[in-house]
Amino acid sequence: VRPVSKLRLKPPVVLSDSMSVTEVARAMKDKREAAVLLRDQAGTLSGILTDTDVTRRVVAAGLAPEKTSARDVMTRNPSTVSQ
C-alpha cells in the first residue's frame, strides 16, 4: 500500500460539462484517457465522465452522443483525495 503522495500522477484532463458526449469522447481518445473531470461555468468541479459512463449511460441507453451533454450523463459530486 502506497500513499497517494507517492503515486506518479499526471495532470487530469479537465473539460466543460456543457460539451457534448461526442466532444468529450474525442478528447478522451486524443489524450488516451479513460476518464475526464468536468467543470461548470464557474470553473467548479461538477463531475467525472468515464468510458464506462459513455458505454452504459449513452450507447446502451440509445442516446445520441452528439446531442447529449456530458452534464446529463456524468457522475456528479465525485470524491476527491489530496496528496
N, CA, C and O atoms as CSV, one atom per row, in Angstrom:
chain,resi,resn,atom,element,x,y,z
A,1,VAL,N,N,0.844,-1.172,0.000
A,1,VAL,CA,C,0.000,0.000,0.000
A,1,VAL,C,C,0.891,1.238,0.000
A,1,VAL,O,O,1.792,1.380,0.826
A,2,ARG,N,N,0.611,2.135,-0.956
A,2,ARG,CA,C,1.376,3.378,-1.039
A,2,ARG,C,C,0.443,4.558,-0.814
A,2,ARG,O,O,-0.710,4.522,-1.244
A,3,PRO,N,N,0.913,5.590,-0.155
A,3,PRO,CA,C,0.078,6.789,-0.015
A,3,PRO,C,C,-0.063,7.497,-1.356
A,3,PRO,O,O,0.782,7.340,-2.237
A,4,VAL,N,N,-1.107,8.259,-1.507
A,4,VAL,CA,C,-1.360,8.987,-2.752
A,4,VAL,C,C,-0.162,9.851,-3.130
A,4,VAL,O,O,0.154,9.989,-4.311
A,5,SER,N,N,0.494,10.423,-2.152
A,5,SER,CA,C,1.635,11.306,-2.420
A,5,SER,C,C,2.787,10.589,-3.118
A,5,SER,O,O,3.652,11.248,-3.695
A,6,LYS,N,N,2.821,9.277,-3.083
A,6,LYS,CA,C,3.894,8.505,-3.717
A,6,LYS,C,C,3.546,8.053,-5.135
A,6,LYS,O,O,4.412,7.543,-5.846
A,7,LEU,N,N,2.311,8.230,-5.550
A,7,LEU,CA,C,1.910,7.836,-6.895
A,7,LEU,C,C,2.430,8.845,-7.915
A,7,LEU,O,O,2.552,10.033,-7.614
A,8,ARG,N,N,2.729,8.384,-9.090
A,8,ARG,CA,C,3.172,9.270,-10.174
A,8,ARG,C,C,1.943,9.644,-10.983
A,8,ARG,O,O,1.572,8.960,-11.937
A,9,LEU,N,N,1.333,10.721,-10.591
A,9,LEU,CA,C,0.098,11.154,-11.237
A,9,LEU,C,C,0.394,12.156,-12.338
A,9,LEU,O,O,1.254,13.025,-12.188
A,10,LYS,N,N,-0.315,12.030,-13.433
A,10,LYS,CA,C,-0.210,13.036,-14.477
A,10,LYS,C,C,-1.380,13.999,-14.317
A,10,LYS,O,O,-2.396,13.647,-13.717
A,11,PRO,N,N,-1.247,15.187,-14.837
A,11,PRO,CA,C,-2.334,16.160,-14.683
A,11,PRO,C,C,-3.633,15.635,-15.306
A,11,PRO,O,O,-3.603,15.022,-16.373
A,12,PRO,N,N,-4.753,15.870,-14.655
A,12,PRO,CA,C,-6.023,15.385,-15.207
A,12,PRO,C,C,-6.462,16.199,-16.411
A,12,PRO,O,O,-6.065,17.353,-16.572
A,13,VAL,N,N,-7.274,15.596,-17.247
A,13,VAL,CA,C,-7.908,16.317,-18.346
A,13,VAL,C,C,-9.183,16.913,-17.775
A,13,VAL,O,O,-10.028,16.198,-17.236
A,14,VAL,N,N,-9.315,18.229,-17.898
A,14,VAL,CA,C,-10.472,18.931,-17.340
A,14,VAL,C,C,-11.185,19.646,-18.493
A,14,VAL,O,O,-10.582,20.434,-19.220
A,15,LEU,N,N,-12.471,19.356,-18.641
A,15,LEU,CA,C,-13.278,19.913,-19.723
A,15,LEU,C,C,-14.555,20.533,-19.164
A,15,LEU,O,O,-14.868,20.379,-17.983
A,16,SER,N,N,-15.270,21.221,-20.010
A,16,SER,CA,C,-16.540,21.830,-19.620
A,16,SER,C,C,-17.650,20.787,-19.636
A,16,SER,O,O,-17.729,19.965,-20.549
A,17,ASP,N,N,-18.508,20.829,-18.614
A,17,ASP,CA,C,-19.619,19.878,-18.561
A,17,ASP,C,C,-20.707,20.186,-19.586
A,17,ASP,O,O,-21.648,19.407,-19.742
A,18,SER,N,N,-20.589,21.309,-20.283
A,18,SER,CA,C,-21.573,21.645,-21.312
A,18,SER,C,C,-21.220,21.048,-22.678
A,18,SER,O,O,-22.014,21.139,-23.614
A,19,MET,N,N,-20.055,20.447,-22.798
A,19,MET,CA,C,-19.649,19.827,-24.057
A,19,MET,C,C,-20.515,18.602,-24.334
A,19,MET,O,O,-21.052,17.984,-23.414
A,20,SER,N,N,-20.641,18.265,-25.607
A,20,SER,CA,C,-21.389,17.054,-25.959
A,20,SER,C,C,-20.553,15.829,-25.596
A,20,SER,O,O,-19.332,15.910,-25.466
A,21,VAL,N,N,-21.221,14.714,-25.438
A,21,VAL,CA,C,-20.528,13.459,-25.149
A,21,VAL,C,C,-19.553,13.135,-26.280
A,21,VAL,O,O,-18.465,12.616,-26.028
A,22,THR,N,N,-19.926,13.429,-27.503
A,22,THR,CA,C,-19.031,13.193,-28.639
A,22,THR,C,C,-17.747,13.993,-28.493
A,22,THR,O,O,-16.659,13.456,-28.700
A,23,GLU,N,N,-17.858,15.260,-28.142
A,23,GLU,CA,C,-16.670,16.107,-27.976
A,23,GLU,C,C,-15.778,15.590,-26.849
A,23,GLU,O,O,-14.555,15.550,-26.986
A,24,VAL,N,N,-16.387,15.200,-25.747
A,24,VAL,CA,C,-15.632,14.688,-24.611
A,24,VAL,C,C,-14.959,13.364,-24.980
A,24,VAL,O,O,-13.791,13.150,-24.656
A,25,ALA,N,N,-15.687,12.486,-25.650
A,25,ALA,CA,C,-15.126,11.194,-26.049
A,25,ALA,C,C,-13.938,11.372,-26.995
A,25,ALA,O,O,-12.954,10.638,-26.901
A,26,ARG,N,N,-14.026,12.330,-27.892
A,26,ARG,CA,C,-12.896,12.596,-28.804
A,26,ARG,C,C,-11.680,13.089,-28.023
A,26,ARG,O,O,-10.552,12.689,-28.311
A,27,ALA,N,N,-11.905,13.951,-27.042
A,27,ALA,CA,C,-10.802,14.437,-26.203
A,27,ALA,C,C,-10.191,13.280,-25.415
A,27,ALA,O,O,-8.971,13.201,-25.273
A,28,MET,N,N,-11.034,12.386,-24.903
A,28,MET,CA,C,-10.541,11.221,-24.170
A,28,MET,C,C,-9.679,10.350,-25.078
A,28,MET,O,O,-8.622,9.871,-24.666
A,29,LYS,N,N,-10.126,10.149,-26.300
A,29,LYS,CA,C,-9.359,9.348,-27.260
A,29,LYS,C,C,-8.028,10.023,-27.574
A,29,LYS,O,O,-6.982,9.375,-27.553
A,30,ASP,N,N,-8.064,11.315,-27.864
A,30,ASP,CA,C,-6.852,12.046,-28.222
A,30,ASP,C,C,-5.820,12.057,-27.086
A,30,ASP,O,O,-4.616,11.988,-27.332
A,31,LYS,N,N,-6.304,12.144,-25.852
A,31,LYS,CA,C,-5.417,12.202,-24.684
A,31,LYS,C,C,-5.124,10.823,-24.094
A,31,LYS,O,O,-4.351,10.687,-23.146
A,32,ARG,N,N,-5.762,9.796,-24.680
A,32,ARG,CA,C,-5.596,8.418,-24.199
A,32,ARG,C,C,-5.974,8.288,-22.732
A,32,ARG,O,O,-5.233,7.724,-21.927
A,33,GLU,N,N,-7.128,8.815,-22.409
A,33,GLU,CA,C,-7.639,8.799,-21.040
A,33,GLU,C,C,-8.931,7.994,-20.974
A,33,GLU,O,O,-9.704,7.974,-21.932
A,34,ALA,N,N,-9.159,7.341,-19.864
A,34,ALA,CA,C,-10.390,6.583,-19.653
A,34,ALA,C,C,-11.429,7.415,-18.905
A,34,ALA,O,O,-12.577,6.998,-18.752
A,35,ALA,N,N,-11.015,8.605,-18.440
A,35,ALA,CA,C,-11.933,9.464,-17.689
A,35,ALA,C,C,-11.451,10.911,-17.766
A,35,ALA,O,O,-10.260,11.179,-17.925
A,36,VAL,N,N,-12.395,11.828,-17.651
A,36,VAL,CA,C,-12.073,13.253,-17.602
A,36,VAL,C,C,-12.867,13.904,-16.477
A,36,VAL,O,O,-13.962,13.464,-16.130
A,37,LEU,N,N,-12.295,14.951,-15.922
A,37,LEU,CA,C,-13.013,15.749,-14.933
A,37,LEU,C,C,-13.796,16.821,-15.674
A,37,LEU,O,O,-13.348,17.341,-16.696
A,38,LEU,N,N,-14.959,17.139,-15.151
A,38,LEU,CA,C,-15.806,18.150,-15.785
A,38,LEU,C,C,-16.052,19.297,-14.818
A,38,LEU,O,O,-16.237,19.089,-13.619
A,39,ARG,N,N,-16.053,20.503,-15.354
A,39,ARG,CA,C,-16.306,21.675,-14.517
A,39,ARG,C,C,-17.479,22.454,-15.090
A,39,ARG,O,O,-17.775,22.389,-16.283
A,40,ASP,N,N,-18.140,23.193,-14.202
A,40,ASP,CA,C,-19.275,24.005,-14.620
A,40,ASP,C,C,-18.792,25.365,-15.112
A,40,ASP,O,O,-17.587,25.602,-15.198
A,41,GLN,N,N,-19.729,26.263,-15.436
A,41,GLN,CA,C,-19.363,27.580,-15.968
A,41,GLN,C,C,-18.550,28.403,-14.985
A,41,GLN,O,O,-17.773,29.266,-15.394
A,42,ALA,N,N,-18.718,28.145,-13.694
A,42,ALA,CA,C,-17.967,28.876,-12.675
A,42,ALA,C,C,-16.566,28.299,-12.476
A,42,ALA,O,O,-15.765,28.856,-11.726
A,43,GLY,N,N,-16.274,27.187,-13.143
A,43,GLY,CA,C,-14.968,26.561,-13.011
A,43,GLY,C,C,-14.874,25.570,-11.872
A,43,GLY,O,O,-13.790,25.073,-11.567
A,44,THR,N,N,-15.998,25.278,-11.239
A,44,THR,CA,C,-16.044,24.346,-10.115
A,44,THR,C,C,-16.186,22.917,-10.622
A,44,THR,O,O,-16.909,22.668,-11.587
A,45,LEU,N,N,-15.509,21.988,-9.986
A,45,LEU,CA,C,-15.645,20.574,-10.344
A,45,LEU,C,C,-17.101,20.152,-10.191
A,45,LEU,O,O,-17.676,20.253,-9.107
A,46,SER,N,N,-17.687,19.682,-11.274
A,46,SER,CA,C,-19.088,19.275,-11.226
A,46,SER,C,C,-19.279,17.778,-11.395
A,46,SER,O,O,-20.308,17.237,-10.993
A,47,GLY,N,N,-18.296,17.099,-11.987
A,47,GLY,CA,C,-18.451,15.668,-12.172
A,47,GLY,C,C,-17.273,15.039,-12.878
A,47,GLY,O,O,-16.258,15.681,-13.149
A,48,ILE,N,N,-17.439,13.762,-13.167
A,48,ILE,CA,C,-16.442,12.986,-13.898
A,48,ILE,C,C,-17.190,12.158,-14.935
A,48,ILE,O,O,-18.292,11.672,-14.680
A,49,LEU,N,N,-16.587,12.003,-16.093
A,49,LEU,CA,C,-17.169,11.158,-17.128
A,49,LEU,C,C,-16.131,10.116,-17.498
A,49,LEU,O,O,-14.995,10.446,-17.840
A,50,THR,N,N,-16.529,8.861,-17.427
A,50,THR,CA,C,-15.626,7.756,-17.738
A,50,THR,C,C,-16.062,7.067,-19.019
A,50,THR,O,O,-17.170,7.280,-19.511
A,51,ASP,N,N,-15.182,6.248,-19.544
A,51,ASP,CA,C,-15.542,5.471,-20.727
A,51,ASP,C,C,-16.706,4.535,-20.421
A,51,ASP,O,O,-17.528,4.259,-21.295
A,52,THR,N,N,-16.777,4.049,-19.195
A,52,THR,CA,C,-17.898,3.197,-18.790
A,52,THR,C,C,-19.206,3.983,-18.770
A,52,THR,O,O,-20.246,3.457,-19.168
A,53,ASP,N,N,-19.171,5.232,-18.313
A,53,ASP,CA,C,-20.371,6.078,-18.342
A,53,ASP,C,C,-20.875,6.237,-19.775
A,53,ASP,O,O,-22.075,6.145,-20.036
A,54,VAL,N,N,-19.950,6.475,-20.692
A,54,VAL,CA,C,-20.342,6.648,-22.097
A,54,VAL,C,C,-20.988,5.370,-22.617
A,54,VAL,O,O,-22.013,5.419,-23.297
A,55,THR,N,N,-20.390,4.234,-22.297
A,55,THR,CA,C,-20.924,2.952,-22.758
A,55,THR,C,C,-22.304,2.661,-22.176
A,55,THR,O,O,-23.233,2.330,-22.912
A,56,ARG,N,N,-22.435,2.784,-20.871
A,56,ARG,CA,C,-23.672,2.397,-20.194
A,56,ARG,C,C,-24.773,3.451,-20.255
A,56,ARG,O,O,-25.943,3.121,-20.449
A,57,ARG,N,N,-24.402,4.710,-20.090
A,57,ARG,CA,C,-25.417,5.766,-19.981
A,57,ARG,C,C,-25.774,6.424,-21.300
A,57,ARG,O,O,-26.792,7.110,-21.403
A,58,VAL,N,N,-24.941,6.218,-22.308
A,58,VAL,CA,C,-25.217,6.844,-23.609
A,58,VAL,C,C,-25.492,5.775,-24.656
A,58,VAL,O,O,-26.608,5.674,-25.166
A,59,VAL,N,N,-24.490,4.985,-24.976
A,59,VAL,CA,C,-24.623,3.996,-26.055
A,59,VAL,C,C,-25.707,2.968,-25.731
A,59,VAL,O,O,-26.622,2.768,-26.529
A,60,ALA,N,N,-25.615,2.321,-24.578
A,60,ALA,CA,C,-26.592,1.282,-24.221
A,60,ALA,C,C,-27.991,1.843,-24.033
A,60,ALA,O,O,-28.976,1.130,-24.228
A,61,ALA,N,N,-28.090,3.114,-23.656
A,61,ALA,CA,C,-29.402,3.746,-23.466
A,61,ALA,C,C,-29.984,4.280,-24.772
A,61,ALA,O,O,-31.120,4.754,-24.804
A,62,GLY,N,N,-29.202,4.200,-25.848
A,62,GLY,CA,C,-29.688,4.640,-27.151
A,62,GLY,C,C,-29.731,6.151,-27.323
A,62,GLY,O,O,-30.473,6.655,-28.166
A,63,LEU,N,N,-28.943,6.884,-26.531
A,63,LEU,CA,C,-28.907,8.342,-26.657
A,63,LEU,C,C,-27.973,8.747,-27.795
A,63,LEU,O,O,-27.032,8.022,-28.119
A,64,ALA,N,N,-28.231,9.890,-28.391
A,64,ALA,CA,C,-27.370,10.414,-29.449
A,64,ALA,C,C,-26.217,11.182,-28.793
A,64,ALA,O,O,-26.448,12.246,-28.217
A,65,PRO,N,N,-24.988,10.671,-28.864
A,65,PRO,CA,C,-23.876,11.309,-28.156
A,65,PRO,C,C,-23.593,12.735,-28.614
A,65,PRO,O,O,-23.129,13.558,-27.824
A,66,GLU,N,N,-23.866,13.032,-29.873
A,66,GLU,CA,C,-23.619,14.385,-30.370
A,66,GLU,C,C,-24.648,15.392,-29.855
A,66,GLU,O,O,-24.414,16.600,-29.896
A,67,LYS,N,N,-25.780,14.896,-29.373
A,67,LYS,CA,C,-26.844,15.766,-28.858
A,67,LYS,C,C,-26.976,15.690,-27.342
A,67,LYS,O,O,-27.767,16.427,-26.753
A,68,THR,N,N,-26.213,14.810,-26.704
A,68,THR,CA,C,-26.287,14.625,-25.261
A,68,THR,C,C,-25.157,15.384,-24.593
A,68,THR,O,O,-23.993,15.225,-24.960
A,69,SER,N,N,-25.493,16.200,-23.626
A,69,SER,CA,C,-24.498,16.959,-22.877
A,69,SER,C,C,-23.801,16.047,-21.870
A,69,SER,O,O,-24.432,15.184,-21.260
A,70,ALA,N,N,-22.506,16.247,-21.704
A,70,ALA,CA,C,-21.758,15.478,-20.705
A,70,ALA,C,C,-22.392,15.660,-19.330
A,70,ALA,O,O,-22.407,14.723,-18.532
A,71,ARG,N,N,-22.906,16.829,-19.047
A,71,ARG,CA,C,-23.550,17.140,-17.766
A,71,ARG,C,C,-24.717,16.195,-17.484
A,71,ARG,O,O,-24.991,15.878,-16.326
A,72,ASP,N,N,-25.399,15.747,-18.526
A,72,ASP,CA,C,-26.580,14.901,-18.359
A,72,ASP,C,C,-26.252,13.451,-18.001
A,72,ASP,O,O,-27.113,12.733,-17.492
A,73,VAL,N,N,-25.030,13.016,-18.259
A,73,VAL,CA,C,-24.693,11.607,-18.032
A,73,VAL,C,C,-23.470,11.405,-17.136
A,73,VAL,O,O,-23.075,10.268,-16.880
A,74,MET,N,N,-22.877,12.480,-16.665
A,74,MET,CA,C,-21.676,12.365,-15.826
A,74,MET,C,C,-22.027,11.853,-14.439
A,74,MET,O,O,-23.188,11.871,-14.032
A,75,THR,N,N,-21.024,11.403,-13.731
A,75,THR,CA,C,-21.165,11.072,-12.316
A,75,THR,C,C,-20.924,12.360,-11.550
A,75,THR,O,O,-19.851,12.959,-11.626
A,76,ARG,N,N,-21.941,12.773,-10.811
A,76,ARG,CA,C,-21.868,14.049,-10.086
A,76,ARG,C,C,-21.168,13.897,-8.745
A,76,ARG,O,O,-21.110,12.808,-8.173
A,77,ASN,N,N,-20.642,15.007,-8.261
A,77,ASN,CA,C,-20.014,15.081,-6.940
A,77,ASN,C,C,-19.014,13.961,-6.675
A,77,ASN,O,O,-19.165,13.212,-5.710
A,78,PRO,N,N,-18.000,13.841,-7.520
A,78,PRO,CA,C,-17.012,12.779,-7.306
A,78,PRO,C,C,-16.227,13.020,-6.022
A,78,PRO,O,O,-16.007,14.160,-5.613
A,79,SER,N,N,-15.813,11.932,-5.402
A,79,SER,CA,C,-14.956,12.036,-4.230
A,79,SER,C,C,-13.553,12.399,-4.677
A,79,SER,O,O,-13.100,11.963,-5.735
A,80,THR,N,N,-12.877,13.182,-3.887
A,80,THR,CA,C,-11.520,13.575,-4.227
A,80,THR,C,C,-10.584,13.246,-3.061
A,80,THR,O,O,-11.008,13.135,-1.911
A,81,VAL,N,N,-9.318,13.094,-3.390
A,81,VAL,CA,C,-8.308,12.878,-2.364
A,81,VAL,C,C,-7.203,13.897,-2.586
A,81,VAL,O,O,-6.993,14.365,-3.705
A,82,SER,N,N,-6.509,14.235,-1.528
A,82,SER,CA,C,-5.375,15.146,-1.661
A,82,SER,C,C,-4.083,14.371,-1.437
A,82,SER,O,O,-4.077,13.286,-0.857
A,83,GLN,N,N,-3.028,14.939,-1.896
A,83,GLN,CA,C,-1.733,14.282,-1.747
A,83,GLN,C,C,-1.280,14.477,-0.341
A,83,GLN,O,O,-0.204,14.009,0.031
